Amino acid sequence: MISKLLHALTQSRLFTPVDAAPPPQAAAPSVTRFSYLFIAAALALAAWLHLGTMLVTVLFSLFALHLLNYTRRRWLAAIRFIIVFAIAFAGFYLFIQQAARQMPRIVNEVIPTIAHHAQRFNLDLPVVDFEGTKEILIKTLRENLGGLANFFKLATRQFIMLAFGIVIALGIFLQRHTPTSPDANLYTTHQDAIRHRFSAFFRSFETVMGAQLLISAINTLLTACFFLACHLLGFALPYPEFLIPLTFLCGILPIVGNLISNCFIVGTALTVSLELAVAALVFLVLIHKLEYFLNSQIIGSRIRQPMWLTLIGLIVGEYLMGIPGVILAPVVLHYIKVEASRFPAPPAATKPADASG
């Protein structure tokens, strides 16, 4: 039954990108090379000009618009998207307010608890001045999250990029697709090749992000069940209204996101009791093992990348674009894999036979 459910999930719209562009007619090798160079230059330019937020916003908005276009009326999907975005933005704003209040409290409680247990078990930790570390972390959190919690602080360059990204996505989604002219010329040939490259890149984003969001949602649901079970057993974990949404948002970031949310959950459980922290750690390890199973069942060979390659991609993406780069790194790796799979392997070089006698 579980296998059938997972198979149904893999066939859902989260994993079957809609409006897939048909493969273009055979183009000259120079046109194909130009289209690949164009999309590579576009990504490099987005990193250089710090437009990662706008690029991720465009991709996420198009992804949501396609999911909401279940009636095949684009203007209705656009209205639904605006409503959903307004609700999501309000929810994110409330979450930031929660983070501005709760994270300094968590740090204020967790660090002394860690110091107490380290002294209790004679553990040699690299951090010696726990009080100084706590004060630095609390000050940093209050300065950054306190600014984000102020709505007027959001009217910054990143917020403007967010608005531009939504407008661009709506423009792309609502535009009417004109059929390709039978009289192809140099311009239309290059235009079709570039359109096909960007369409393939967006389908990679749909595939990767669809899987990532589904796994993050399952992870968040199981974490909420763990919080509920602890509450029913009389070992209530504090700050559930902050930690559960944090689990979902961090789950969008591959690898590092789970580490961040897990540290917060285990640290918070440690403030209740050492036994609860151990139980939380065991539970999170089991969820992590479940994610391996979900990755193999839901994502399969379409996204699977070597761990070392994913880590390198995350490091490079974070260096070039920050958090948007971390989100886009698996997408770029999947896109490269898909595009490279279109071409056959070069023939192996054969050694010339030695002349006899």
N, C-alpha and C positions, 0 to 999 in steps of 0.2 A: 504493500500500500504506500509506504514511504517512497519507494522508487517511482511509482506511478505519479505521486504528487510532485516529486522533483522533476520528472520528465515533463509534466504539465507546466511547471514553472519555467523550464527552459524553452518551451514553445510559446510563452507569453510574449506580449509586446515589449517587455523589458529586454528581451533577448533577440527579438526578431525586428530589427529596425524597419520602420515603415518608409514608404516613398523611396525605396532604394533605386538609385539611378541605374539604368541599364548600361551595360558595358559599351563604350563608344566603339565606333567603327575603327578598324585598324588604321593607326596613325603612323606617320613617319617616325623613325627613331629619334630624330632631332626634336619633334614636337613632344614626344613622351619625356625625353630628358628635360626639356624646358619646363614642363608641368611639374616634374619632381623638384627641380631647382626653385621654381616659383613658390611651392608650398614650404620648402625648407627655408627660403628667404623670408617668407611671411612669418614663420615661427620665430626665426632669429630676430626679426624686426620687432615682434611683439615682446620678446625678452629684453631687447636693447632699449626700447622706449617704455618699458615697465607697463605694458598693456595686458599683463597676464590676467588681471581681474576682469577686464572687459572681454577677453577671449573666453574665459571660463563661463562668464555670464551669458554670452551668446550661445555657447554650446549647451549649457544647462537649460536655458530658456527654450531653445529649439527642441531639446529632449522632452521638456514638459509639454510644449505645444503639440508635439506629435502624439504624446500619450493622451492628451485631452481632446484630440481630434477624432473621437470615436464615432461621431455622427457624420464625419466627412464634410462638415461645413466649417470652413476655416474661420470665418468671422465669429461663429459661436465658440470655437476653441480659443480664439483670442480673448473673448470676454471671460471665459472660464479661467484662462491663465491669469488675467489681471486680478480676478477675485482671489484665486489661490495664492498669487504672489503677495497681495496685500495681507492676507491672513498669515502667510509664512513670515513676512517681514515683521509683522506685529509680534508674532511668536518669538522670532529671533531677538527682537528688541527687549522683550520681557526676559528672555534667557540671559542676555547681556547684563540686564539689571540684577538678575539673580546671581550671576557670576561675580559682579562687582561687590555684592554683599557677602556671598558665601565663601569665595576662594580665600580671602584673607583670614576668615574664621577657621577654615580647614587647615591652612598653613599654621595658624596660631595654636591649633590643637595637636596637629600631627607631629610637628618637629619636636616639641617637648616629650611626647609619648615615645618617639623613636629614641631620643636620648636616654629616657628612663630605661627602656628595654635593653639598650646597648650597654648601659652600666650594669644592669641586672645580670646579663649573660656574659659580661666581660668581652664584648665585641669591640674590635679596633676599627672604628669607622674613619674614613678619610676626612670627614668634617669634624673639626675640634670645637670651634666656636658656634654652638647651636643657636645661642641667643642672637649673635650677630647675623648669622645666616637667616634666621627667622625674620629679623627686622628688615633686612635687605629685600627678601621675597615679598613681605607684606607691603613695603613701600612701593616696589615695582608694580605689584598687582593693583594697588589703589590708584597709582598714577595712570596706568594704561587702561584698565577696565573702567575706572571712574570717568575717564574721558569718553570712552565708548558709550557708557550708560547715558551720557548727555546727548539728547537727540540732535542738538545743533552742532555737536562735534562731528556728526556723521556727514555733514555737508562739506566733505573734503574731496580731494582728488579721487580717492577710491570710490566714494559714493557717486560721483559724477560718472566715473567709468562704468559703475553698475547700471546707472540710468541709460547711458549710451548703449551698453550691451543689450539691454532689454528692447530698446527702440530698434536697434539693428536686427535683432532676432525676429521681432514682429514684422519688420519690413521684408525680411527674407521669406518668412512663413506665408505672408499674405500676398506676395507677388505672384502673378500669373505666369506659368511656365509656357513659353512660346515654343512651338515645335521647331526643330532644327531645319533650317533652309536646305533644300536639296542641292542648291548651288553653293557648295562649300568653297570658302576662300581661306587665305592665310589667317585672317582674324578669327573667323568662326571655328576653324580647326583648333587653334590654340585655346580659344575660349572653352570649347567642349572638353578638351583634355584637362584644363585647369578645374573646370566644374566637376569633372569625374574624380579628380584627386581630392578635392575638398569634400565631396560626397562620401568617398571612401573613409576619409579621416573622421567625418561625423559619425558614420556607422561604427567605427572603432570606439568612439566616445560612447555611443549608445550601448554597445555591447559591454564595455568595461564598467561604465557607471551604473548600468542596469543591474549587473551582477553585484557590484559593490554596495549599492543601495539595498538590494534585497538581503544580502548577507548581514549588513549593518542592522536592518530592521529585525531580522531573526535574533541577532545578538542582543539587541535592545530589549526585545520581548522576553528573552530568557533572563536577562539581568533584572528586569522588572519583577519577574516571577521569583527570583532569588530574594529581592528586597521584600516582597510580600510574604514569602515563607519565613524570613527572619522576623518580620513583624508579628506574624501569627505565633511563632515560637517564643516570643518575649525578648528577642535580641534585635530590637529595631535599629536599623542602620540610619544614621542622621543624613540630612540633606538629600532625600530621594528626588525632590522636585528639581534639583540641579544635576545630580549625578546621572540620572536616567537619560535626560536629553543630551547630556555631555557624551554618553556612550554612543548615541546615534550619530552625533556630529563628528566625533572622532573616528567612528567606523568608516566614514567616507575617505579618510586618509589611509592609504594602504600601509600596513605594518606598524608605522609609528603611532597611528591613531589609537590602536588597541593598547599599546604600551602606556600611552598617556592616561586613558580612561582607567586601565587596570591599576595604575599607581594610585590614582585618586580613590578608587573603591577600596583597595587593600589598606591604604593609609587611613581612610575614614573608619574602616572596620577595626583597625588597631586601636583607635581611641575608645572603642567600646570594650574590647577584650582581645587578648592574644589568641584565644581559641576561635573567635569569630573571624579574625584576620586570616588564620590558617584555613578556615572553612571557605572564606571568600577566595583565597588564592587557589585552593583546590578546584573550586567551582569555575574560576576563570580559566584555569588550565584545561579543564574538561571542555569548556566552550571553545577554547583555541583548537583543541583536537577535533571538535565538531566542525569547525570552520574548514579544516583540511578536507573533511568528507564532503562538505557543501561545495567547496571549490572544485572537487573532482566530479561531483554530480551535476552541479548547476553550470559551472563555467567550462569544465572539461578542457580539451586540448585547444580550444579557441583562444584562451587568454593565458594559459599556463606559460610562465617564463621562469628561467632559473633564478633562484633567490639572489645570487650575487649580481645578476644583471638588473634585477628590480631595485636592489639597494643602490647600485651605481646610478641608475636613472633617478631615484629619489634624491640622492645627494646633488646631482647635477641640476635637477629641476628646482630644488630649493635654493641653490646658489644663484640660478639665473632669474627665477621669478618669485621666490618665496613659496607661500602656501599654494598659490595657483600652479606653480611648477610641480609641487608634490602631487597635486591632483592630476595634472596632465601627463606626468611621467609614464604611468602604465598605459595610458592611451597612445602616446607616441610609440612606445615599444610594441604595442599590439598592431598599430598601423604599419610600422616597419615590417613586422612579421607577415602581415597580410599581403603587403605590396611585394615583398621579396619572394613570397610563395607563388606569385604569378609567373615567375621566370624559372626556366629549368636550370639545373646545375650545369656549370661549364664542363665540357668533356675532360676527362682525365688525360693529362699529358702522357704520351706513349714514348718510350725510349726507342730510338732507332736500332734496328737489329744490327749486330756486329757482322761485318763482312767476313765471310769464311774463306780460309785458305787463299 
